Structure formats: C-alpha cells, structure tokens
Amino acid sequence: MSSHYVLPYIDPIAISIGPLDIRWYGLMYLVGFAFAYWMANRVCDKSNGVWTREQASDLLFAGFMGVILGGRIGYVLFYQFPTFLENPLYIFRIWEGGMSFHGGVLGVVTAIIIYAKRHNRSILSVGDFIVPLLPVGLGAGRIGNFINSELWGRVTDLPIGIIFPNAGPLARHPSQLYEFALEGVVLLIMLLLFIRKPKPAGSVAGLFLLGYGVFRFIIEFAREPDAQLGLLTMNLSMGQLLSLPMIIIGGLLMIYAYKNNPVETTKGEQS
C-alpha cells in the first residue's frame, strides 16, 4: 500500500446558487481580481494623483479581458493547434476548459499598450503599475488547478508525492503547489520588496517577466508535459519554450530600464 497522500475527489463546483454553478477555478479568478482591485486602490491613494481609482478600474478591466481572451487564444494556438485547424470553432468552446498563462501575458501586454496609447501614458509605467497585482491571481489559479486535480506533476517516489484521483495509481509531484509557492507567494514578495523604493520605469515589469519565466522554467521539470505535445525541442516542454522569451525579455527590459530611465520616473510619468 502506498504511503503517499491520496487527494480525495473534490467536486469542481464550489457553490451552487439556484441554476448558477460557481466552479473552483472561476472562484480563484474572482479572488485574484478582488485582490488586484484592492491593491490597485491602495497604490492609487498613495500616488499623489498620478493614478486615480477610476483609471485603475479601467486598466484592470482591460487587463482582465486580456487575460481571458489571450489565455484562451494562446491555449488553442500553443497547445491545441491541430484541433483548431480541424475545427476553428473549438476556440469558442471555453466550457471545455483550456487557458494558457503565456497567452494571458500576451493579452495583458496588448491591453497595456492599448490603454497607454488611449490615455497618453508611458507603456512602461503602466506595466510597472499592473504587474505587482498579478501574483496573487496566479497563485490562486494554481490552487484551483490543485483542487480540480489537473495539471499535476510527473511521477515521483519522493514523500511529497501525491496520488491524484484522475492521474492513475502512481504518486506525482504536486506541481500546482510548487507553482503556487514560487509564481504566487515568492514572486509577490519579490515584487513588493522591489517596489518599496522608487525604481526605473520598466524595471518592475522586467523583474516580473524574469522572475516568472525562471520559476516556471524550473517547475516544468516536475510538471507532466501536455499529453498531446509531450517534450519538444531539447526535451523541453511547451511551457519551458514559452518561458524562455519571458526570461530574455525580462532581463533585457531591466537592463534597458536601469541604463536609460532615471529612478525618479516611477513616481510619475516617463517622458
């Protein structure tokens, strides 16, 4: 008999209100958005008029739409492209599940660019404003994955291994919890400590991209590759291949920020 912890089956529906079913993953999205809204308001109140709560609400809405649309489109294109070619309408079948973090990042970047242009703001300063709001949502999403017994890790004999109800009889790395710890908790602490003092415009966004990319790349060694893709170039997973550009862009953005932007610009708008 295995000595590993056996995760019990948990109903994916967290709350039912009449005909409305609220699933755990959707509830985790709500937790992340609520925290982002709360934190954004605190930042606005301390910004000496640089940001207002109304402006932050507009940006958060744009970012939320970027996450949903980008996450879905990214998942279909990165992980289910053959299915999409066979049936392009598959991209609208959201109820079947399937979201990509990297696609969500591209969606948020698009939202940031559009928002900055429309409101005559620096793209870098808008990015610096929004990225510290993201780790709690990322961490909450991984808890949702764990509760749903999905996106589990590779088989392991280590005591930390967990037997998931829909992943067979073998113990696996609880990679969702690794991601919660690193991409959620550790990344949040890193960003909060980093922004305690004014930083060059673009450096906060750069640190987020670099930090997430490194953490995700490492965790992917313990995460089960997507069944329809397996391991790809150099025995790397799709998640690792998509994280490499984040690491490179994040590092270059931090170098650019410290080289070209005076520290004082993070208190206001960059020219």
Rosetta blueprint (number, residue, H / E / L):
1 M L
2 S L
3 S L
4 H L
5 Y E
6 V E
7 L L
8 P L
9 Y L
10 I L
11 D L
12 P L
13 I E
14 A E
15 I E
16 S E
17 I E
18 G L
19 P L
20 L E
21 D E
22 I E
23 R E
24 W H
25 Y H
26 G H
27 L H
28 M H
29 Y H
30 L H
31 V H
32 G H
33 F H
34 A H
35 F H
36 A H
37 Y H
38 W H
39 M H
40 A H
41 N H
42 R H
43 V H
44 C H
45 D H
46 K L
47 S L
48 N L
49 G L
50 V L
51 W L
52 T L
53 R H
54 E H
55 Q H
56 A H
57 S H
58 D H
59 L H
60 L H
61 F H
62 A H
63 G H
64 F H
65 M H
66 G H
67 V H
68 I H
69 L H
70 G H
71 G H
72 R H
73 I H
74 G H
75 Y H
76 V H
77 L H
78 F H
79 Y H
80 Q L
81 F H
82 P H
83 T H
84 F H
85 L H
86 E H
87 N L
88 P H
89 L H
90 Y H
91 I H
92 F H
93 R L
94 I H
95 W H
96 E H
97 G L
98 G L
99 M L
100 S L
101 F H
102 H H
103 G H
104 G H
105 V H
106 L H
107 G H
108 V H
109 V H
110 T H
111 A H
112 I H
113 I H
114 I H
115 Y H
116 A H
117 K H
118 R H
119 H L
120 N L
121 R L
122 S L
123 I H
124 L H
125 S H
126 V H
127 G H
128 D H
129 F H
130 I H
131 V H
132 P H
133 L H
134 L L
135 P H
136 V H
137 G H
138 L H
139 G H
140 A H
141 G H
142 R H
143 I H
144 G H
145 N H
146 F H
147 I H
148 N L
149 S L
150 E L
151 L L
152 W L
153 G E
154 R L
155 V E
156 T L
157 D L
158 L L
159 P L
160 I L
161 G L
162 I E
163 I E
164 F L
165 P L
166 N L
167 A L
168 G L
169 P L
170 L L
171 A L
172 R E
173 H L
174 P L
175 S H
176 Q H
177 L H
178 Y H
179 E H
180 F H
181 A H
182 L H
183 E H
184 G H
185 V H
186 V H
187 L H
188 L H
189 I H
190 M H
191 L H
192 L H
193 L H
194 F H
195 I L
196 R L
197 K L
198 P L
199 K L
200 P L
201 A L
202 G L
203 S H
204 V H
205 A H
206 G H
207 L H
208 F H
209 L H
210 L H
211 G H
212 Y H
213 G H
214 V H
215 F H
216 R H
217 F H
218 I H
219 I H
220 E L
221 F L
222 A L
223 R E
224 E L
225 P L
226 D L
227 A L
228 Q L
229 L L
230 G L
231 L L
232 L L
233 T H
234 M H
235 N H
236 L L
237 S L
238 M H
239 G H
240 Q H
241 L H
242 L H
243 S H
244 L H
245 P H
246 M H
247 I H
248 I H
249 I H
250 G H
251 G H
252 L H
253 L H
254 M H
255 I H
256 Y H
257 A H
258 Y H
259 K H
260 N H
261 N L
262 P L
263 V H
264 E H
265 T H
266 T H
267 K H
268 G L
269 E L
270 Q L
271 S L
